[in-house]
Amino acid sequence: MVIKNKEKRKLILDRLQLLLNLCYNTIPEETENILFHEHMIEAEKMTDLVRDEEHWNDLYPEEIANIMVNANRIWKIRNKIKSGELPNDYLSDIKDVMEDYIKQGSKINAIKVYRKKHDCTLREAKDYVDSIHKDLQRRGIMR
């Protein structure tokens, strides 16, 4: 059975909504360091990309796959938090450290930090660090 583009988009949106619900239910209250948790922000960005029909039609298959991979990564972590395997404030301090390493041109150290905190492959860690790097570039913090 072949899934049409419209059906695929709806399926992905439905799954992203499940992820958003999980994030909102497992994200800690604001702390003195952050108001919005990075998982919630990422899930919102991915949902917005897929929700915008015009943008959806411009996405390459690997970009769609990347959205699904990132959603799975967050889903695993948030479910571990929900079950009590990980603390509720998990990751709240690590992104700043990783951004600092990336700004210094030390992606390898950022990958190491991420892998220490996660049960993930080298590829997953590299992809995540690359996504942070792209975000820094998009925000004009790096070239």
DSSP file with accessible surface (Angstrom, degrees, kcal/mol):
  #  RESIDUE AA STRUCTURE BP1 BP2  ACC     N-H-->O    O-->H-N    N-H-->O    O-->H-N    TCO  KAPPA ALPHA  PHI   PSI    X-CA   Y-CA   Z-CA
    1    1 A M              0   0  215      0, 0.0     2,-0.5     0, 0.0     0, 0.0   0.000 360.0 360.0 360.0 129.9    0.0    0.0    0.0
    2    2 A V        -     0   0  130      0, 0.0     2,-0.5     0, 0.0     0, 0.0  -0.806 360.0-139.8 -97.0 130.3    1.4    3.4   -1.0
    3    3 A I        -     0   0   86     -2,-0.5     2,-0.1     4,-0.0     0, 0.0  -0.799  19.9-131.4 -90.8 126.8    0.7    6.3    1.3
    4    4 A K     >  -     0   0  146     -2,-0.5     4,-2.8     1,-0.1     5,-0.2  -0.358  23.7-108.1 -73.6 159.0   -0.1    9.5   -0.5
    5    5 A N  H  > S+     0   0   83      1,-0.2     4,-2.4     2,-0.2     5,-0.2   0.870 119.6  50.4 -56.4 -41.9    1.7   12.7    0.4
    6    6 A K  H  > S+     0   0  156      2,-0.2     4,-2.1     1,-0.2    -1,-0.2   0.904 112.1  47.2 -65.2 -40.4   -1.4   14.2    2.1
    7    7 A E  H  > S+     0   0   97      2,-0.2     4,-2.6     1,-0.2    -2,-0.2   0.895 111.1  51.8 -67.6 -39.5   -1.9   11.0    4.2
    8    8 A K  H  X S+     0   0   81     -4,-2.8     4,-2.7     2,-0.2     5,-0.2   0.932 109.4  50.0 -62.5 -44.5    1.8   11.0    5.2
    9    9 A R  H  X S+     0   0   39     -4,-2.4     4,-2.7    -5,-0.2    -2,-0.2   0.925 111.5  48.1 -60.5 -44.4    1.6   14.6    6.3
   10   10 A K  H  X S+     0   0  124     -4,-2.1     4,-2.7     2,-0.2    -1,-0.2   0.928 111.4  50.3 -64.0 -42.7   -1.5   13.9    8.4
   11   11 A L  H  X S+     0   0   70     -4,-2.6     4,-2.3     2,-0.2    -2,-0.2   0.938 112.9  46.2 -60.5 -46.0    0.1   10.8   10.0
   12   12 A I  H  X S+     0   0   10     -4,-2.7     4,-2.7     1,-0.2    -2,-0.2   0.923 112.3  50.6 -65.4 -42.4    3.3   12.8   10.8
   13   13 A L  H  X S+     0   0   34     -4,-2.7     4,-2.2    -5,-0.2    -1,-0.2   0.912 109.8  50.8 -60.9 -42.6    1.2   15.7   12.2
   14   14 A D  H  X S+     0   0   77     -4,-2.7     4,-1.7     2,-0.2    -1,-0.2   0.921 112.8  45.9 -60.8 -43.1   -0.8   13.2   14.4
   15   15 A R  H  X S+     0   0  158     -4,-2.3     4,-2.0     1,-0.2    -2,-0.2   0.888 110.8  52.3 -68.2 -39.2    2.4   11.7   15.7
   16   16 A L  H  X S+     0   0    4     -4,-2.7     4,-2.8     2,-0.2    -1,-0.2   0.870 105.9  55.1 -65.5 -33.4    4.0   15.1   16.4
   17   17 A Q  H  X S+     0   0   77     -4,-2.2     4,-2.5     2,-0.2    -1,-0.2   0.906 106.1  51.5 -65.4 -38.5    0.8   16.1   18.3
   18   18 A L  H  X S+     0   0   91     -4,-1.7     4,-2.3     2,-0.2    -2,-0.2   0.918 110.7  49.2 -60.1 -42.5    1.4   13.0   20.5
   19   19 A L  H  X S+     0   0    4     -4,-2.0     4,-2.9     2,-0.2    -2,-0.2   0.923 109.6  50.6 -63.6 -45.1    5.0   14.1   21.0
   20   20 A L  H  X S+     0   0    5     -4,-2.8     4,-2.8     1,-0.2     5,-0.2   0.925 110.2  50.2 -59.4 -43.7    3.8   17.7   21.9
   21   21 A N  H  X S+     0   0   74     -4,-2.5     4,-1.8     1,-0.2    -1,-0.2   0.923 111.5  48.3 -60.6 -44.1    1.4   16.3   24.5
   22   22 A L  H  X S+     0   0   11     -4,-2.3     4,-1.1     2,-0.2    -2,-0.2   0.921 111.9  50.0 -62.7 -43.3    4.1   14.1   26.0
   23   23 A C  H >X S+     0   0    0     -4,-2.9     4,-1.6     1,-0.2     3,-0.8   0.945 110.7  48.4 -60.3 -49.3    6.5   17.1   26.2
   24   24 A Y  H 3< S+     0   0  122     -4,-2.8    -1,-0.2     1,-0.2    -2,-0.2   0.841 113.4  48.6 -62.9 -30.4    3.9   19.3   27.8
   25   25 A N  H 3< S+     0   0  136     -4,-1.8    -1,-0.2    -5,-0.2    -2,-0.2   0.647 120.8  34.1 -83.2 -15.3    3.1   16.6   30.4
   26   26 A T  H << S+     0   0   10     -4,-1.1    -2,-0.2    -3,-0.8    -1,-0.2   0.437  88.0 106.5-120.6  -1.4    6.7   15.9   31.3
   27   27 A I  S  < S-     0   0   26     -4,-1.6    62,-0.1    -5,-0.1     3,-0.1  -0.644  71.2-119.2 -81.7 135.2    8.5   19.2   31.0
   28   28 A P        -     0   0   26      0, 0.0     9,-0.2     0, 0.0     3,-0.1  -0.243  34.2 -91.4 -68.6 160.8    9.4   20.7   34.4
   29   29 A E        -     0   0  151      1,-0.2     7,-0.0     7,-0.1     0, 0.0  -0.176  66.1 -67.5 -60.6 165.8    8.0   24.1   35.5
   30   30 A E        -     0   0  122     -3,-0.1     2,-0.2     5,-0.1     5,-0.2  -0.203  55.2-160.8 -57.6 147.6   10.1   27.1   34.6
   31   31 A T        -     0   0   56      3,-2.2    -1,-0.1    -3,-0.1     0, 0.0  -0.644  37.9 -94.3-116.9-178.3   13.4   27.3   36.4
   32   32 A E  S    S+     0   0  191     -2,-0.2     3,-0.1     1,-0.2    -2,-0.1   0.741 124.7  45.5 -71.7 -17.1   15.7   30.3   37.0
   33   33 A N  S    S+     0   0  122      1,-0.2     2,-0.3     2,-0.0    -1,-0.2   0.800 119.3  21.2 -93.4 -34.3   17.7   29.2   33.8
   34   34 A I        -     0   0   42      1,-0.1    -3,-2.2     3,-0.0    -1,-0.2  -0.983  38.9-171.5-139.9 149.8   14.9   28.4   31.3
   35   35 A L  S    S+     0   0  127     -2,-0.3     2,-0.4     1,-0.3    -1,-0.1   0.711  87.2  34.9-100.5 -37.2   11.3   29.2   30.6
   36   36 A F  S    S-     0   0  132     -6,-0.0    -1,-0.3    -7,-0.0     2,-0.1  -0.984  83.0-127.4-125.0 130.2   10.8   26.7   27.7
   37   37 A H     >  -     0   0    3     -2,-0.4     4,-2.2    -9,-0.2     3,-0.3  -0.429  20.5-122.4 -76.0 146.0   12.5   23.4   27.5
   38   38 A E  H  > S+     0   0   15      1,-0.2     4,-2.9     2,-0.2     5,-0.2   0.837 110.6  56.6 -60.2 -33.5   14.5   22.6   24.3
   39   39 A H  H  > S+     0   0    0      2,-0.2     4,-2.6     1,-0.2    -1,-0.2   0.922 107.9  47.6 -64.9 -41.1   12.4   19.4   23.6
   40   40 A M  H  > S+     0   0   15     -3,-0.3     4,-2.4     2,-0.2    -2,-0.2   0.930 113.4  48.3 -63.8 -43.5    9.2   21.5   23.7
   41   41 A I  H  X S+     0   0   68     -4,-2.2     4,-2.6     2,-0.2    -2,-0.2   0.939 113.1  47.3 -62.9 -46.7   10.7   24.1   21.3
   42   42 A E  H  X S+     0   0   27     -4,-2.9     4,-2.6     1,-0.2     5,-0.2   0.918 112.2  49.4 -61.1 -45.3   12.0   21.4   18.9
   43   43 A A  H  X S+     0   0    0     -4,-2.6     4,-2.3    -5,-0.2    -1,-0.2   0.904 111.6  49.5 -62.6 -39.5    8.7   19.6   18.9
   44   44 A E  H  X S+     0   0   56     -4,-2.4     4,-2.6    -5,-0.2    -2,-0.2   0.921 111.3  49.2 -64.7 -43.7    6.9   22.9   18.2
   45   45 A K  H  X S+     0   0   89     -4,-2.6     4,-2.2     2,-0.2    -2,-0.2   0.927 112.1  47.7 -61.9 -45.7    9.3   23.8   15.4
   46   46 A M  H  X S+     0   0   13     -4,-2.6     4,-2.1     2,-0.2     5,-0.2   0.921 112.3  49.7 -62.4 -42.2    8.9   20.4   13.7
   47   47 A T  H  X S+     0   0    1     -4,-2.3     4,-3.0     1,-0.2    -2,-0.2   0.921 110.1  50.6 -63.2 -43.3    5.1   20.6   14.0
   48   48 A D  H  X S+     0   0   85     -4,-2.6     4,-2.0     1,-0.2    -1,-0.2   0.894 108.5  52.7 -61.7 -40.6    5.0   24.0   12.5
   49   49 A L  H  < S+     0   0   66     -4,-2.2    -1,-0.2     1,-0.2    -2,-0.2   0.919 116.1  38.9 -60.9 -43.3    7.2   22.8    9.6
   50   50 A V  H  < S+     0   0    0     -4,-2.1    -2,-0.2     1,-0.2    -1,-0.2   0.877 112.8  55.9 -76.8 -35.8    4.8   20.0    8.8
   51   51 A R  H  < S+     0   0  110     -4,-3.0     2,-1.0    -5,-0.2    -2,-0.2   0.872  88.4  83.1 -65.4 -36.5    1.6   22.0    9.5
   52   52 A D     X  -     0   0   86     -4,-2.0     4,-2.8    -5,-0.2     5,-0.2  -0.567  68.3-162.6 -73.7 103.0    2.6   24.7    7.0
   53   53 A E  H  > S+     0   0   99     -2,-1.0     4,-2.0     1,-0.2    -1,-0.2   0.871  86.2  52.6 -59.6 -38.9    1.3   23.0    3.8
   54   54 A E  H  > S+     0   0  151      1,-0.2     4,-0.6     2,-0.2    -1,-0.2   0.933 113.8  43.1 -63.5 -44.1    3.4   25.3    1.5
   55   55 A H  H >> S+     0   0   67      1,-0.2     3,-1.1     2,-0.2     4,-0.6   0.892 108.7  59.6 -68.0 -39.2    6.6   24.5    3.4
   56   56 A W  H >< S+     0   0    6     -4,-2.8     3,-1.3     1,-0.3    -1,-0.2   0.906 101.2  54.2 -55.2 -42.9    5.7   20.8    3.5
   57   57 A N  H 3< S+     0   0   94     -4,-2.0    -1,-0.3     1,-0.3    -2,-0.2   0.715 107.3  52.0 -67.5 -19.8    5.6   20.6   -0.3
   58   58 A D  H << S+     0   0  114     -3,-1.1    -1,-0.3    -4,-0.6     2,-0.2   0.508  85.3 109.2 -92.1  -8.1    9.1   22.1   -0.4
   59   59 A L    <<  -     0   0   21     -3,-1.3    -3,-0.0    -4,-0.6    -4,-0.0  -0.495  65.4-132.9 -73.4 138.3   10.7   19.5    2.0
   60   60 A Y    >>  -     0   0  149     -2,-0.2     4,-2.0     1,-0.1     3,-0.8  -0.533  27.2-108.4 -80.6 156.0   13.0   16.9    0.7
   61   61 A P  H 3> S+     0   0   93      0, 0.0     4,-2.6     0, 0.0     5,-0.2   0.877 120.7  53.5 -54.6 -37.6   12.5   13.3    1.7
   62   62 A E  H 3> S+     0   0  129      1,-0.2     4,-2.2     2,-0.2     5,-0.1   0.840 106.3  52.8 -69.8 -28.8   15.6   13.4    3.9
   63   63 A E  H <> S+     0   0   83     -3,-0.8     4,-1.9     2,-0.2    -1,-0.2   0.905 110.3  47.5 -69.9 -38.8   14.3   16.5    5.7
   64   64 A I  H  X S+     0   0   12     -4,-2.0     4,-2.0     2,-0.2    -2,-0.2   0.926 112.3  49.6 -65.1 -44.1   11.0   14.7    6.4
   65   65 A A  H  X S+     0   0   44     -4,-2.6     4,-2.7     1,-0.2    -2,-0.2   0.899 108.1  54.1 -61.8 -39.0   13.0   11.7    7.6
   66   66 A N  H  X S+     0   0   65     -4,-2.2     4,-2.7     2,-0.2     5,-0.2   0.891 105.8  52.7 -63.4 -39.1   15.1   14.0    9.8
   67   67 A I  H  X S+     0   0   12     -4,-1.9     4,-2.4     2,-0.2    -1,-0.2   0.938 111.5  46.5 -60.0 -44.8   12.0   15.3   11.4
   68   68 A M  H  X S+     0   0   78     -4,-2.0     4,-2.4     2,-0.2    -2,-0.2   0.910 111.9  50.2 -67.3 -39.4   10.9   11.8   12.2
   69   69 A V  H  X S+     0   0   65     -4,-2.7     4,-2.3     2,-0.2    -1,-0.2   0.936 113.0  46.1 -63.6 -46.2   14.3   10.8   13.6
   70   70 A N  H  X S+     0   0   15     -4,-2.7     4,-2.3     1,-0.2     5,-0.2   0.896 111.2  52.4 -65.0 -38.1   14.4   13.9   15.9
   71   71 A A  H  X S+     0   0   15     -4,-2.4     4,-2.7    -5,-0.2    -1,-0.2   0.922 109.6  49.5 -63.3 -41.9   10.8   13.2   17.0
   72   72 A N  H  X S+     0   0   97     -4,-2.4     4,-2.4     2,-0.2    -2,-0.2   0.903 108.8  52.9 -62.4 -41.0   11.8    9.6   17.9
   73   73 A R  H  X S+     0   0   17     -4,-2.3     4,-1.8     1,-0.2    -2,-0.2   0.953 113.6  42.0 -60.6 -48.0   14.8   10.8   19.9
   74   74 A I  H  X S+     0   0    0     -4,-2.3     4,-3.0     1,-0.2     5,-0.3   0.913 111.4  56.7 -65.9 -41.4   12.7   13.2   21.9
   75   75 A W  H  X S+     0   0   98     -4,-2.7     4,-2.2     1,-0.2    -1,-0.2   0.919 106.9  49.1 -56.4 -45.8    9.9   10.6   22.3
   76   76 A K  H  X S+     0   0  109     -4,-2.4     4,-1.8     2,-0.2    -1,-0.2   0.933 114.3  44.7 -61.1 -47.3   12.4    8.1   23.9
   77   77 A I  H  X S+     0   0   11     -4,-1.8     4,-2.1     1,-0.2    -2,-0.2   0.942 113.2  49.1 -64.6 -48.0   13.8   10.6   26.3
   78   78 A R  H  X S+     0   0    0     -4,-3.0     4,-2.5     1,-0.2    -1,-0.2   0.873 110.3  52.0 -64.0 -33.8   10.4   12.1   27.4
   79   79 A N  H  X S+     0   0   51     -4,-2.2     4,-2.2    -5,-0.3    -1,-0.2   0.870 107.7  51.9 -69.9 -34.0    9.0    8.5   27.9
   80   80 A K  H  X>S+     0   0   65     -4,-1.8     5,-1.8     2,-0.2     6,-1.3   0.878 111.1  48.0 -66.7 -36.6   12.0    7.7   30.1
   81   81 A I  H ><5S+     0   0   13     -4,-2.1     3,-1.1     4,-0.2    -2,-0.2   0.932 110.2  52.0 -66.6 -43.5   11.2   10.8   32.1
   82   82 A K  H 3<5S+     0   0  145     -4,-2.5    -2,-0.2     1,-0.3    -1,-0.2   0.890 110.9  47.3 -60.2 -39.0    7.6    9.9   32.3
   83   83 A S  H 3<5S-     0   0   73     -4,-2.2    -1,-0.3    -5,-0.1    -2,-0.2   0.549 117.6-112.1 -81.6  -7.7    8.4    6.4   33.7
   84   84 A G  T <<5S+     0   0   61     -3,-1.1    -3,-0.2    -4,-0.5    -2,-0.1   0.478  85.8 119.1  91.4   2.1   10.9    7.9   36.2
   85   85 A E  S   <S+     0   0  138     -5,-1.8    -4,-0.2    -6,-0.2    -5,-0.1   0.775  80.5  32.8 -69.4 -27.5   14.0    6.4   34.6
   86   86 A L  S    S-     0   0   40     -6,-1.3    -2,-0.2    -9,-0.1    -1,-0.1  -0.953  96.0-100.5-127.4 150.7   15.3   10.0   34.1
   87   87 A P    >   -     0   0   75      0, 0.0     3,-1.7     0, 0.0    -5,-0.1  -0.318  31.7-116.8 -69.0 154.9   14.9   13.1   36.2
   88   88 A N  T 3  S+     0   0   77      1,-0.3    -7,-0.1    -7,-0.1    -6,-0.0   0.798 113.8  51.9 -63.0 -30.5   12.3   15.7   35.1
   89   89 A D  T >  S+     0   0   85    -62,-0.1     3,-2.0     2,-0.1     4,-0.3   0.218  79.6 150.6 -94.3  18.3   14.9   18.4   34.6
   90   90 A Y  T <   +     0   0   16     -3,-1.7    -4,-0.0     1,-0.3    -9,-0.0  -0.203  68.6   6.7 -51.2 131.8   17.0   16.2   32.3
   91   91 A L  T 3> S+     0   0    1      1,-0.1     4,-0.9   -53,-0.1     3,-0.4   0.360  87.6 123.1  78.9  -2.8   19.0   18.1   29.7
   92   92 A S  T <4 S+     0   0   29     -3,-2.0     4,-0.2     1,-0.2    -2,-0.1   0.791  83.3  32.3 -64.4 -22.8   18.1   21.6   31.0
   93   93 A D  T  > S+     0   0   93     -4,-0.3     4,-0.9     2,-0.1    -1,-0.2   0.600 103.7  74.0-105.8 -11.6   21.8   22.5   31.4
   94   94 A I  H  > S+     0   0    9     -3,-0.4     4,-2.5     1,-0.2     5,-0.2   0.831  82.2  65.1 -79.5 -30.8   23.5   20.6   28.6
   95   95 A K  H  X S+     0   0   41     -4,-0.9     4,-2.9     1,-0.2     5,-0.2   0.903 100.4  52.3 -63.4 -39.8   22.4   22.7   25.6
   96   96 A D  H  > S+     0   0   96      2,-0.2     4,-2.2     1,-0.2    -1,-0.2   0.916 110.4  48.7 -60.6 -42.6   24.4   25.8   26.7
   97   97 A V  H  X S+     0   0   64     -4,-0.9     4,-2.2     2,-0.2    -2,-0.2   0.934 112.5  48.1 -62.4 -45.0   27.5   23.7   27.2
   98   98 A M  H  X S+     0   0    0     -4,-2.5     4,-2.5     1,-0.2    -2,-0.2   0.913 109.9  51.7 -64.4 -42.2   27.1   22.1   23.7
   99   99 A E  H  X S+     0   0   20     -4,-2.9     4,-2.8     1,-0.2    -1,-0.2   0.905 108.1  52.8 -60.9 -40.1   26.5   25.5   22.1
  100  100 A D  H  X S+     0   0   80     -4,-2.2     4,-1.7     2,-0.2    -1,-0.2   0.928 109.8  47.9 -61.3 -45.1   29.7   26.8   23.7
  101  101 A Y  H  <>S+     0   0   74     -4,-2.2     5,-3.0     2,-0.2     4,-0.3   0.925 112.5  49.0 -61.0 -43.4   31.7   23.9   22.3
  102  102 A I  H ><5S+     0   0    2     -4,-2.5     3,-1.8     1,-0.2    -2,-0.2   0.930 109.0  52.1 -64.1 -43.0   30.2   24.4   18.9
  103  103 A K  H 3<5S+     0   0   95     -4,-2.8    -1,-0.2     1,-0.3    -2,-0.2   0.833 108.3  52.6 -61.3 -31.5   30.9   28.2   18.9
  104  104 A Q  T 3<5S-     0   0  140     -4,-1.7    -1,-0.3    -5,-0.2    -2,-0.2   0.449 121.6-109.6 -83.1  -1.3   34.5   27.3   19.8
  105  105 A G  T < 5S+     0   0   67     -3,-1.8     2,-0.5    -4,-0.3    -3,-0.2   0.715  83.0 124.6  81.3  21.7   34.7   25.0   16.8
  106  106 A S     >< +     0   0   30     -5,-3.0     4,-1.6    -6,-0.2     3,-0.4  -0.532  17.1 153.6-115.8  65.8   34.8   21.9   19.0
  107  107 A K  H  > S+     0   0   66     -2,-0.5     4,-2.7     1,-0.2     5,-0.2   0.834  71.0  63.9 -61.3 -32.5   31.9   19.8   17.7
  108  108 A I  H  > S+     0   0  116      1,-0.2     4,-2.4     2,-0.2    -1,-0.2   0.924 103.3  46.9 -60.0 -43.3   33.6   16.6   18.8
  109  109 A N  H  > S+     0   0   57     -3,-0.4     4,-2.5     2,-0.2    -1,-0.2   0.889 110.6  52.7 -66.1 -36.9   33.4   17.7   22.5
  110  110 A A  H  X S+     0   0    0     -4,-1.6     4,-2.4     2,-0.2    -2,-0.2   0.920 109.6  49.2 -62.9 -41.3   29.7   18.7   22.0
  111  111 A I  H  X S+     0   0   23     -4,-2.7     4,-2.8     1,-0.2    -2,-0.2   0.923 110.1  51.1 -63.3 -42.5   29.1   15.2   20.6
  112  112 A K  H  X S+     0   0  123     -4,-2.4     4,-2.0     2,-0.2    -2,-0.2   0.918 110.0  49.4 -61.3 -43.6   30.9   13.6   23.6
  113  113 A V  H  X S+     0   0   33     -4,-2.5     4,-1.4     1,-0.2    -1,-0.2   0.935 112.6  47.8 -61.2 -45.1   28.8   15.7   26.0
  114  114 A Y  H  X S+     0   0    0     -4,-2.4     4,-1.3     1,-0.2     3,-0.3   0.926 111.2  49.6 -63.8 -43.2   25.6   14.6   24.2
  115  115 A R  H  < S+     0   0  110     -4,-2.8     5,-0.3     1,-0.2    -1,-0.2   0.837 106.5  56.3 -67.3 -32.5   26.5   11.0   24.1
  116  116 A K  H  < S+     0   0  191     -4,-2.0    -1,-0.2     1,-0.2    -2,-0.2   0.862 112.8  42.1 -63.6 -34.3   27.4   11.0   27.9
  117  117 A K  H  < S+     0   0   76     -4,-1.4     2,-0.3    -3,-0.3    -2,-0.2   0.675 117.4  49.7 -86.1 -20.6   23.9   12.2   28.6
  118  118 A H  S  < S-     0   0   20     -4,-1.3     2,-1.2    -5,-0.1     7,-0.0  -0.864  73.6-127.8-121.9 157.2   22.0   10.0   26.1
  119  119 A D        +     0   0  140     -2,-0.3     2,-0.3    -3,-0.0    -3,-0.1  -0.780  69.4 124.2 -96.5  84.5   21.8    6.4   25.2
  120  120 A C        -     0   0   17     -2,-1.2     2,-0.1    -5,-0.3    -2,-0.1  -0.936  61.7 -99.3-143.3 166.7   22.4    7.1   21.5
  121  121 A T     >  -     0   0   73     -2,-0.3     4,-2.2     1,-0.1     5,-0.2  -0.364  37.7-109.6 -80.3 166.0   24.6    6.2   18.6
  122  122 A L  H  > S+     0   0  102      1,-0.2     4,-2.8     2,-0.2     5,-0.2   0.897 120.5  54.6 -60.7 -40.5   27.4    8.4   17.3
  123  123 A R  H  > S+     0   0  149      2,-0.2     4,-2.8     1,-0.2    -1,-0.2   0.917 107.3  48.9 -60.6 -46.0   25.3    9.2   14.3
  124  124 A E  H  > S+     0   0   47      2,-0.2     4,-2.2     1,-0.2    -1,-0.2   0.923 113.1  47.7 -61.3 -43.3   22.4   10.4   16.4
  125  125 A A  H  X S+     0   0    0     -4,-2.2     4,-2.6     2,-0.2     5,-0.2   0.924 112.6  48.3 -64.6 -44.0   24.7   12.6   18.5
  126  126 A K  H  X S+     0   0   77     -4,-2.8     4,-2.9     1,-0.2     5,-0.2   0.928 111.0  50.8 -62.8 -44.7   26.4   14.0   15.4
  127  127 A D  H  X S+     0   0   41     -4,-2.8     4,-2.0    -5,-0.2    -1,-0.2   0.910 111.5  48.5 -60.2 -40.0   23.0   14.8   13.8
  128  128 A Y  H  X S+     0   0    3     -4,-2.2     4,-2.0     2,-0.2    -2,-0.2   0.942 111.8  47.7 -66.9 -45.2   21.8   16.5   16.9
  129  129 A V  H  X S+     0   0    0     -4,-2.6     4,-2.6     1,-0.2    -2,-0.2   0.914 110.9  52.6 -62.5 -40.5   25.0   18.6   17.2
  130  130 A D  H  X S+     0   0   30     -4,-2.9     4,-2.7     1,-0.2    -1,-0.2   0.891 106.8  52.8 -61.7 -37.2   24.7   19.5   13.5
  131  131 A S  H  X S+     0   0   30     -4,-2.0     4,-2.1     2,-0.2    -1,-0.2   0.892 109.1  48.7 -67.2 -36.4   21.1   20.6   14.1
  132  132 A I  H  X S+     0   0    4     -4,-2.0     4,-2.5     2,-0.2    -2,-0.2   0.925 110.7  51.6 -65.3 -42.8   22.3   22.9   17.0
  133  133 A H  H  X S+     0   0   35     -4,-2.6     4,-2.2     1,-0.2    -2,-0.2   0.938 110.3  48.0 -59.8 -46.2   25.0   24.3   14.7
  134  134 A K  H  X S+     0   0  126     -4,-2.7     4,-2.8     1,-0.2    -1,-0.2   0.894 110.4  52.3 -62.1 -38.7   22.5   25.0   11.9
  135  135 A D  H  X S+     0   0   15     -4,-2.1     4,-2.2     2,-0.2    -1,-0.2   0.913 108.0  50.8 -64.7 -41.0   20.2   26.7   14.5
  136  136 A L  H  <>S+     0   0    0     -4,-2.5     5,-2.3     1,-0.2     6,-1.2   0.900 112.6  47.2 -62.6 -38.8   23.1   28.9   15.7
  137  137 A Q  H ><5S+     0   0   77     -4,-2.2     3,-1.4     4,-0.2    -2,-0.2   0.919 110.0  52.0 -67.6 -43.3   23.8   29.9   12.0
  138  138 A R  H 3<5S+     0   0  175     -4,-2.8    -2,-0.2     1,-0.3    -1,-0.2   0.866 109.2  50.4 -61.6 -35.8   20.1   30.6   11.4
  139  139 A R  T 3<5S-     0   0  123     -4,-2.2    -1,-0.3    -5,-0.2    -2,-0.2   0.478 116.9-115.6 -81.8  -2.6   20.0   32.9   14.4
  140  140 A G  T < 5S+     0   0   64     -3,-1.4    -3,-0.2     2,-0.2    -2,-0.1   0.611  85.4 117.3  80.5  13.3   23.1   34.7   13.2
  141  141 A I  S   <S+     0   0   80     -5,-2.3     2,-0.3    -6,-0.2    -4,-0.2   0.809  81.3  20.9 -81.8 -30.0   25.2   33.6   16.1
  142  142 A M              0   0   45     -6,-1.2    -2,-0.2    -9,-0.1    -1,-0.1  -0.922 360.0 360.0-133.4 160.8   27.6   31.7   13.8
  143  143 A R              0   0  260     -2,-0.3    -6,-0.1    -3,-0.1    -5,-0.1  -0.557 360.0 360.0 -93.1 360.0   28.5   31.7   10.1
